[in-house]
Amino acid sequence: MTDFYALPPAAQADRLRELAQAALAHWDFGRCALKLIKFRENAVFEVTTGAGIRYALRIHRAGYHSDAELRSELQWMRALRESGFDVPGIVPDRSGALFLRISHEGVPEPRQVDVFEWIEGAQLGSVAGGVATDSTALVRTFHTVGALAARLHNQATRWPLPAGFTRHAWDDAGLAGEQPLWGRFWELAALAPTERALLIRARDRLRRDLGGLARSPDTYGLIHADFAPENLLVDGDRVRVLDFDDAGFGWHLFEIATSIYFHIGQPYYDAIRAATIAGYRTERALPEEQVAMLPMFLCARGCTYLGWVHTRKETETARELTPMLIELACTVARDYLDGS
């Protein structure tokens, strides 16, 4: 078998489509049409049944989460649905399983597969392409995003974790330790010597500053951790959040930093930053002394994205985004260090 990871993205996607088709035999959908809608960390397919009912099928990246971690993600999503959040509903297979491990001859390892109800709405934008809406509408949207993040944190603070619940932590070790969750970002080959030196200085400062932060329920807990443009569906004044793949324990400010990160440098940035904070405060306290630490979390967020492309250099996404991610990460690193 040709090495899966040596194949171009389109050929990988074709093999994953075959795996998806094999997985669907475990759901009672009948004959279905499959359409690839996203292939980055995971592969996500739109599934359309003969009756015209749509679902989203997700094939997970190999080795990213253990079965226990994935089960915990889905447990939190169910709890959010029960609390009134409009997150995707999980569709168990015919045996009642929330997800399966599926093998296929064209893919070198078994993959976790789960299925969700389809959610309507347009993506807020994309990392590479930005957003396609006017600044006035963006301010309203980000006010809603801030309120949504606060409501999510309120639910997580009140929710008693089920036995065996396990997720990674976006803490000082996960963000700036020896083995960060998304990789040793300072070793990214594409960094110039001056950029590497800057990021090493920022990492040293992050380890010290984050290591000294409290982890009280007021500031730290279960977070979505990926309020990126692709994961926010906008339908009029309604905003829904998708993709809990990166959900884990972390500081609430990391959530806010993620939501605004890819808009840094845009003429509307200050307005949506203010709107996000104002929206958050409609649902949950956010003192000014907390907001003052936002540059630190923007820097930490930027470093994670460099770690992502460093450890996924074989992907087309990494090749396309690396120059932009380096420039942005260095910008927020300088802001963080210069403001200290």
BELNORKA-V141767 format. One record per helix or strand of 3 or more residues. SS is the DSSP state (a for helix, b for strand). FROM is the first residue (numbers start at 1). TO is the last residue. If there is no record, write none. Layout:
ss:SS from:FROM to:TO
ss:SS from:FROM to:TO
This chain:
ss:a from:4 to:6
ss:a from:9 to:26
ss:b from:32 to:39
ss:b from:43 to:49
ss:b from:54 to:59
ss:a from:67 to:82
ss:b from:100 to:104
ss:b from:107 to:117
ss:a from:135 to:158
ss:a from:172 to:176
ss:a from:185 to:187
ss:a from:193 to:211
ss:b from:220 to:223
ss:a from:229 to:231
ss:b from:232 to:235
ss:b from:238 to:241
ss:b from:248 to:251
ss:a from:252 to:261
ss:a from:269 to:281
ss:a from:288 to:291
ss:a from:294 to:311
ss:a from:316 to:338
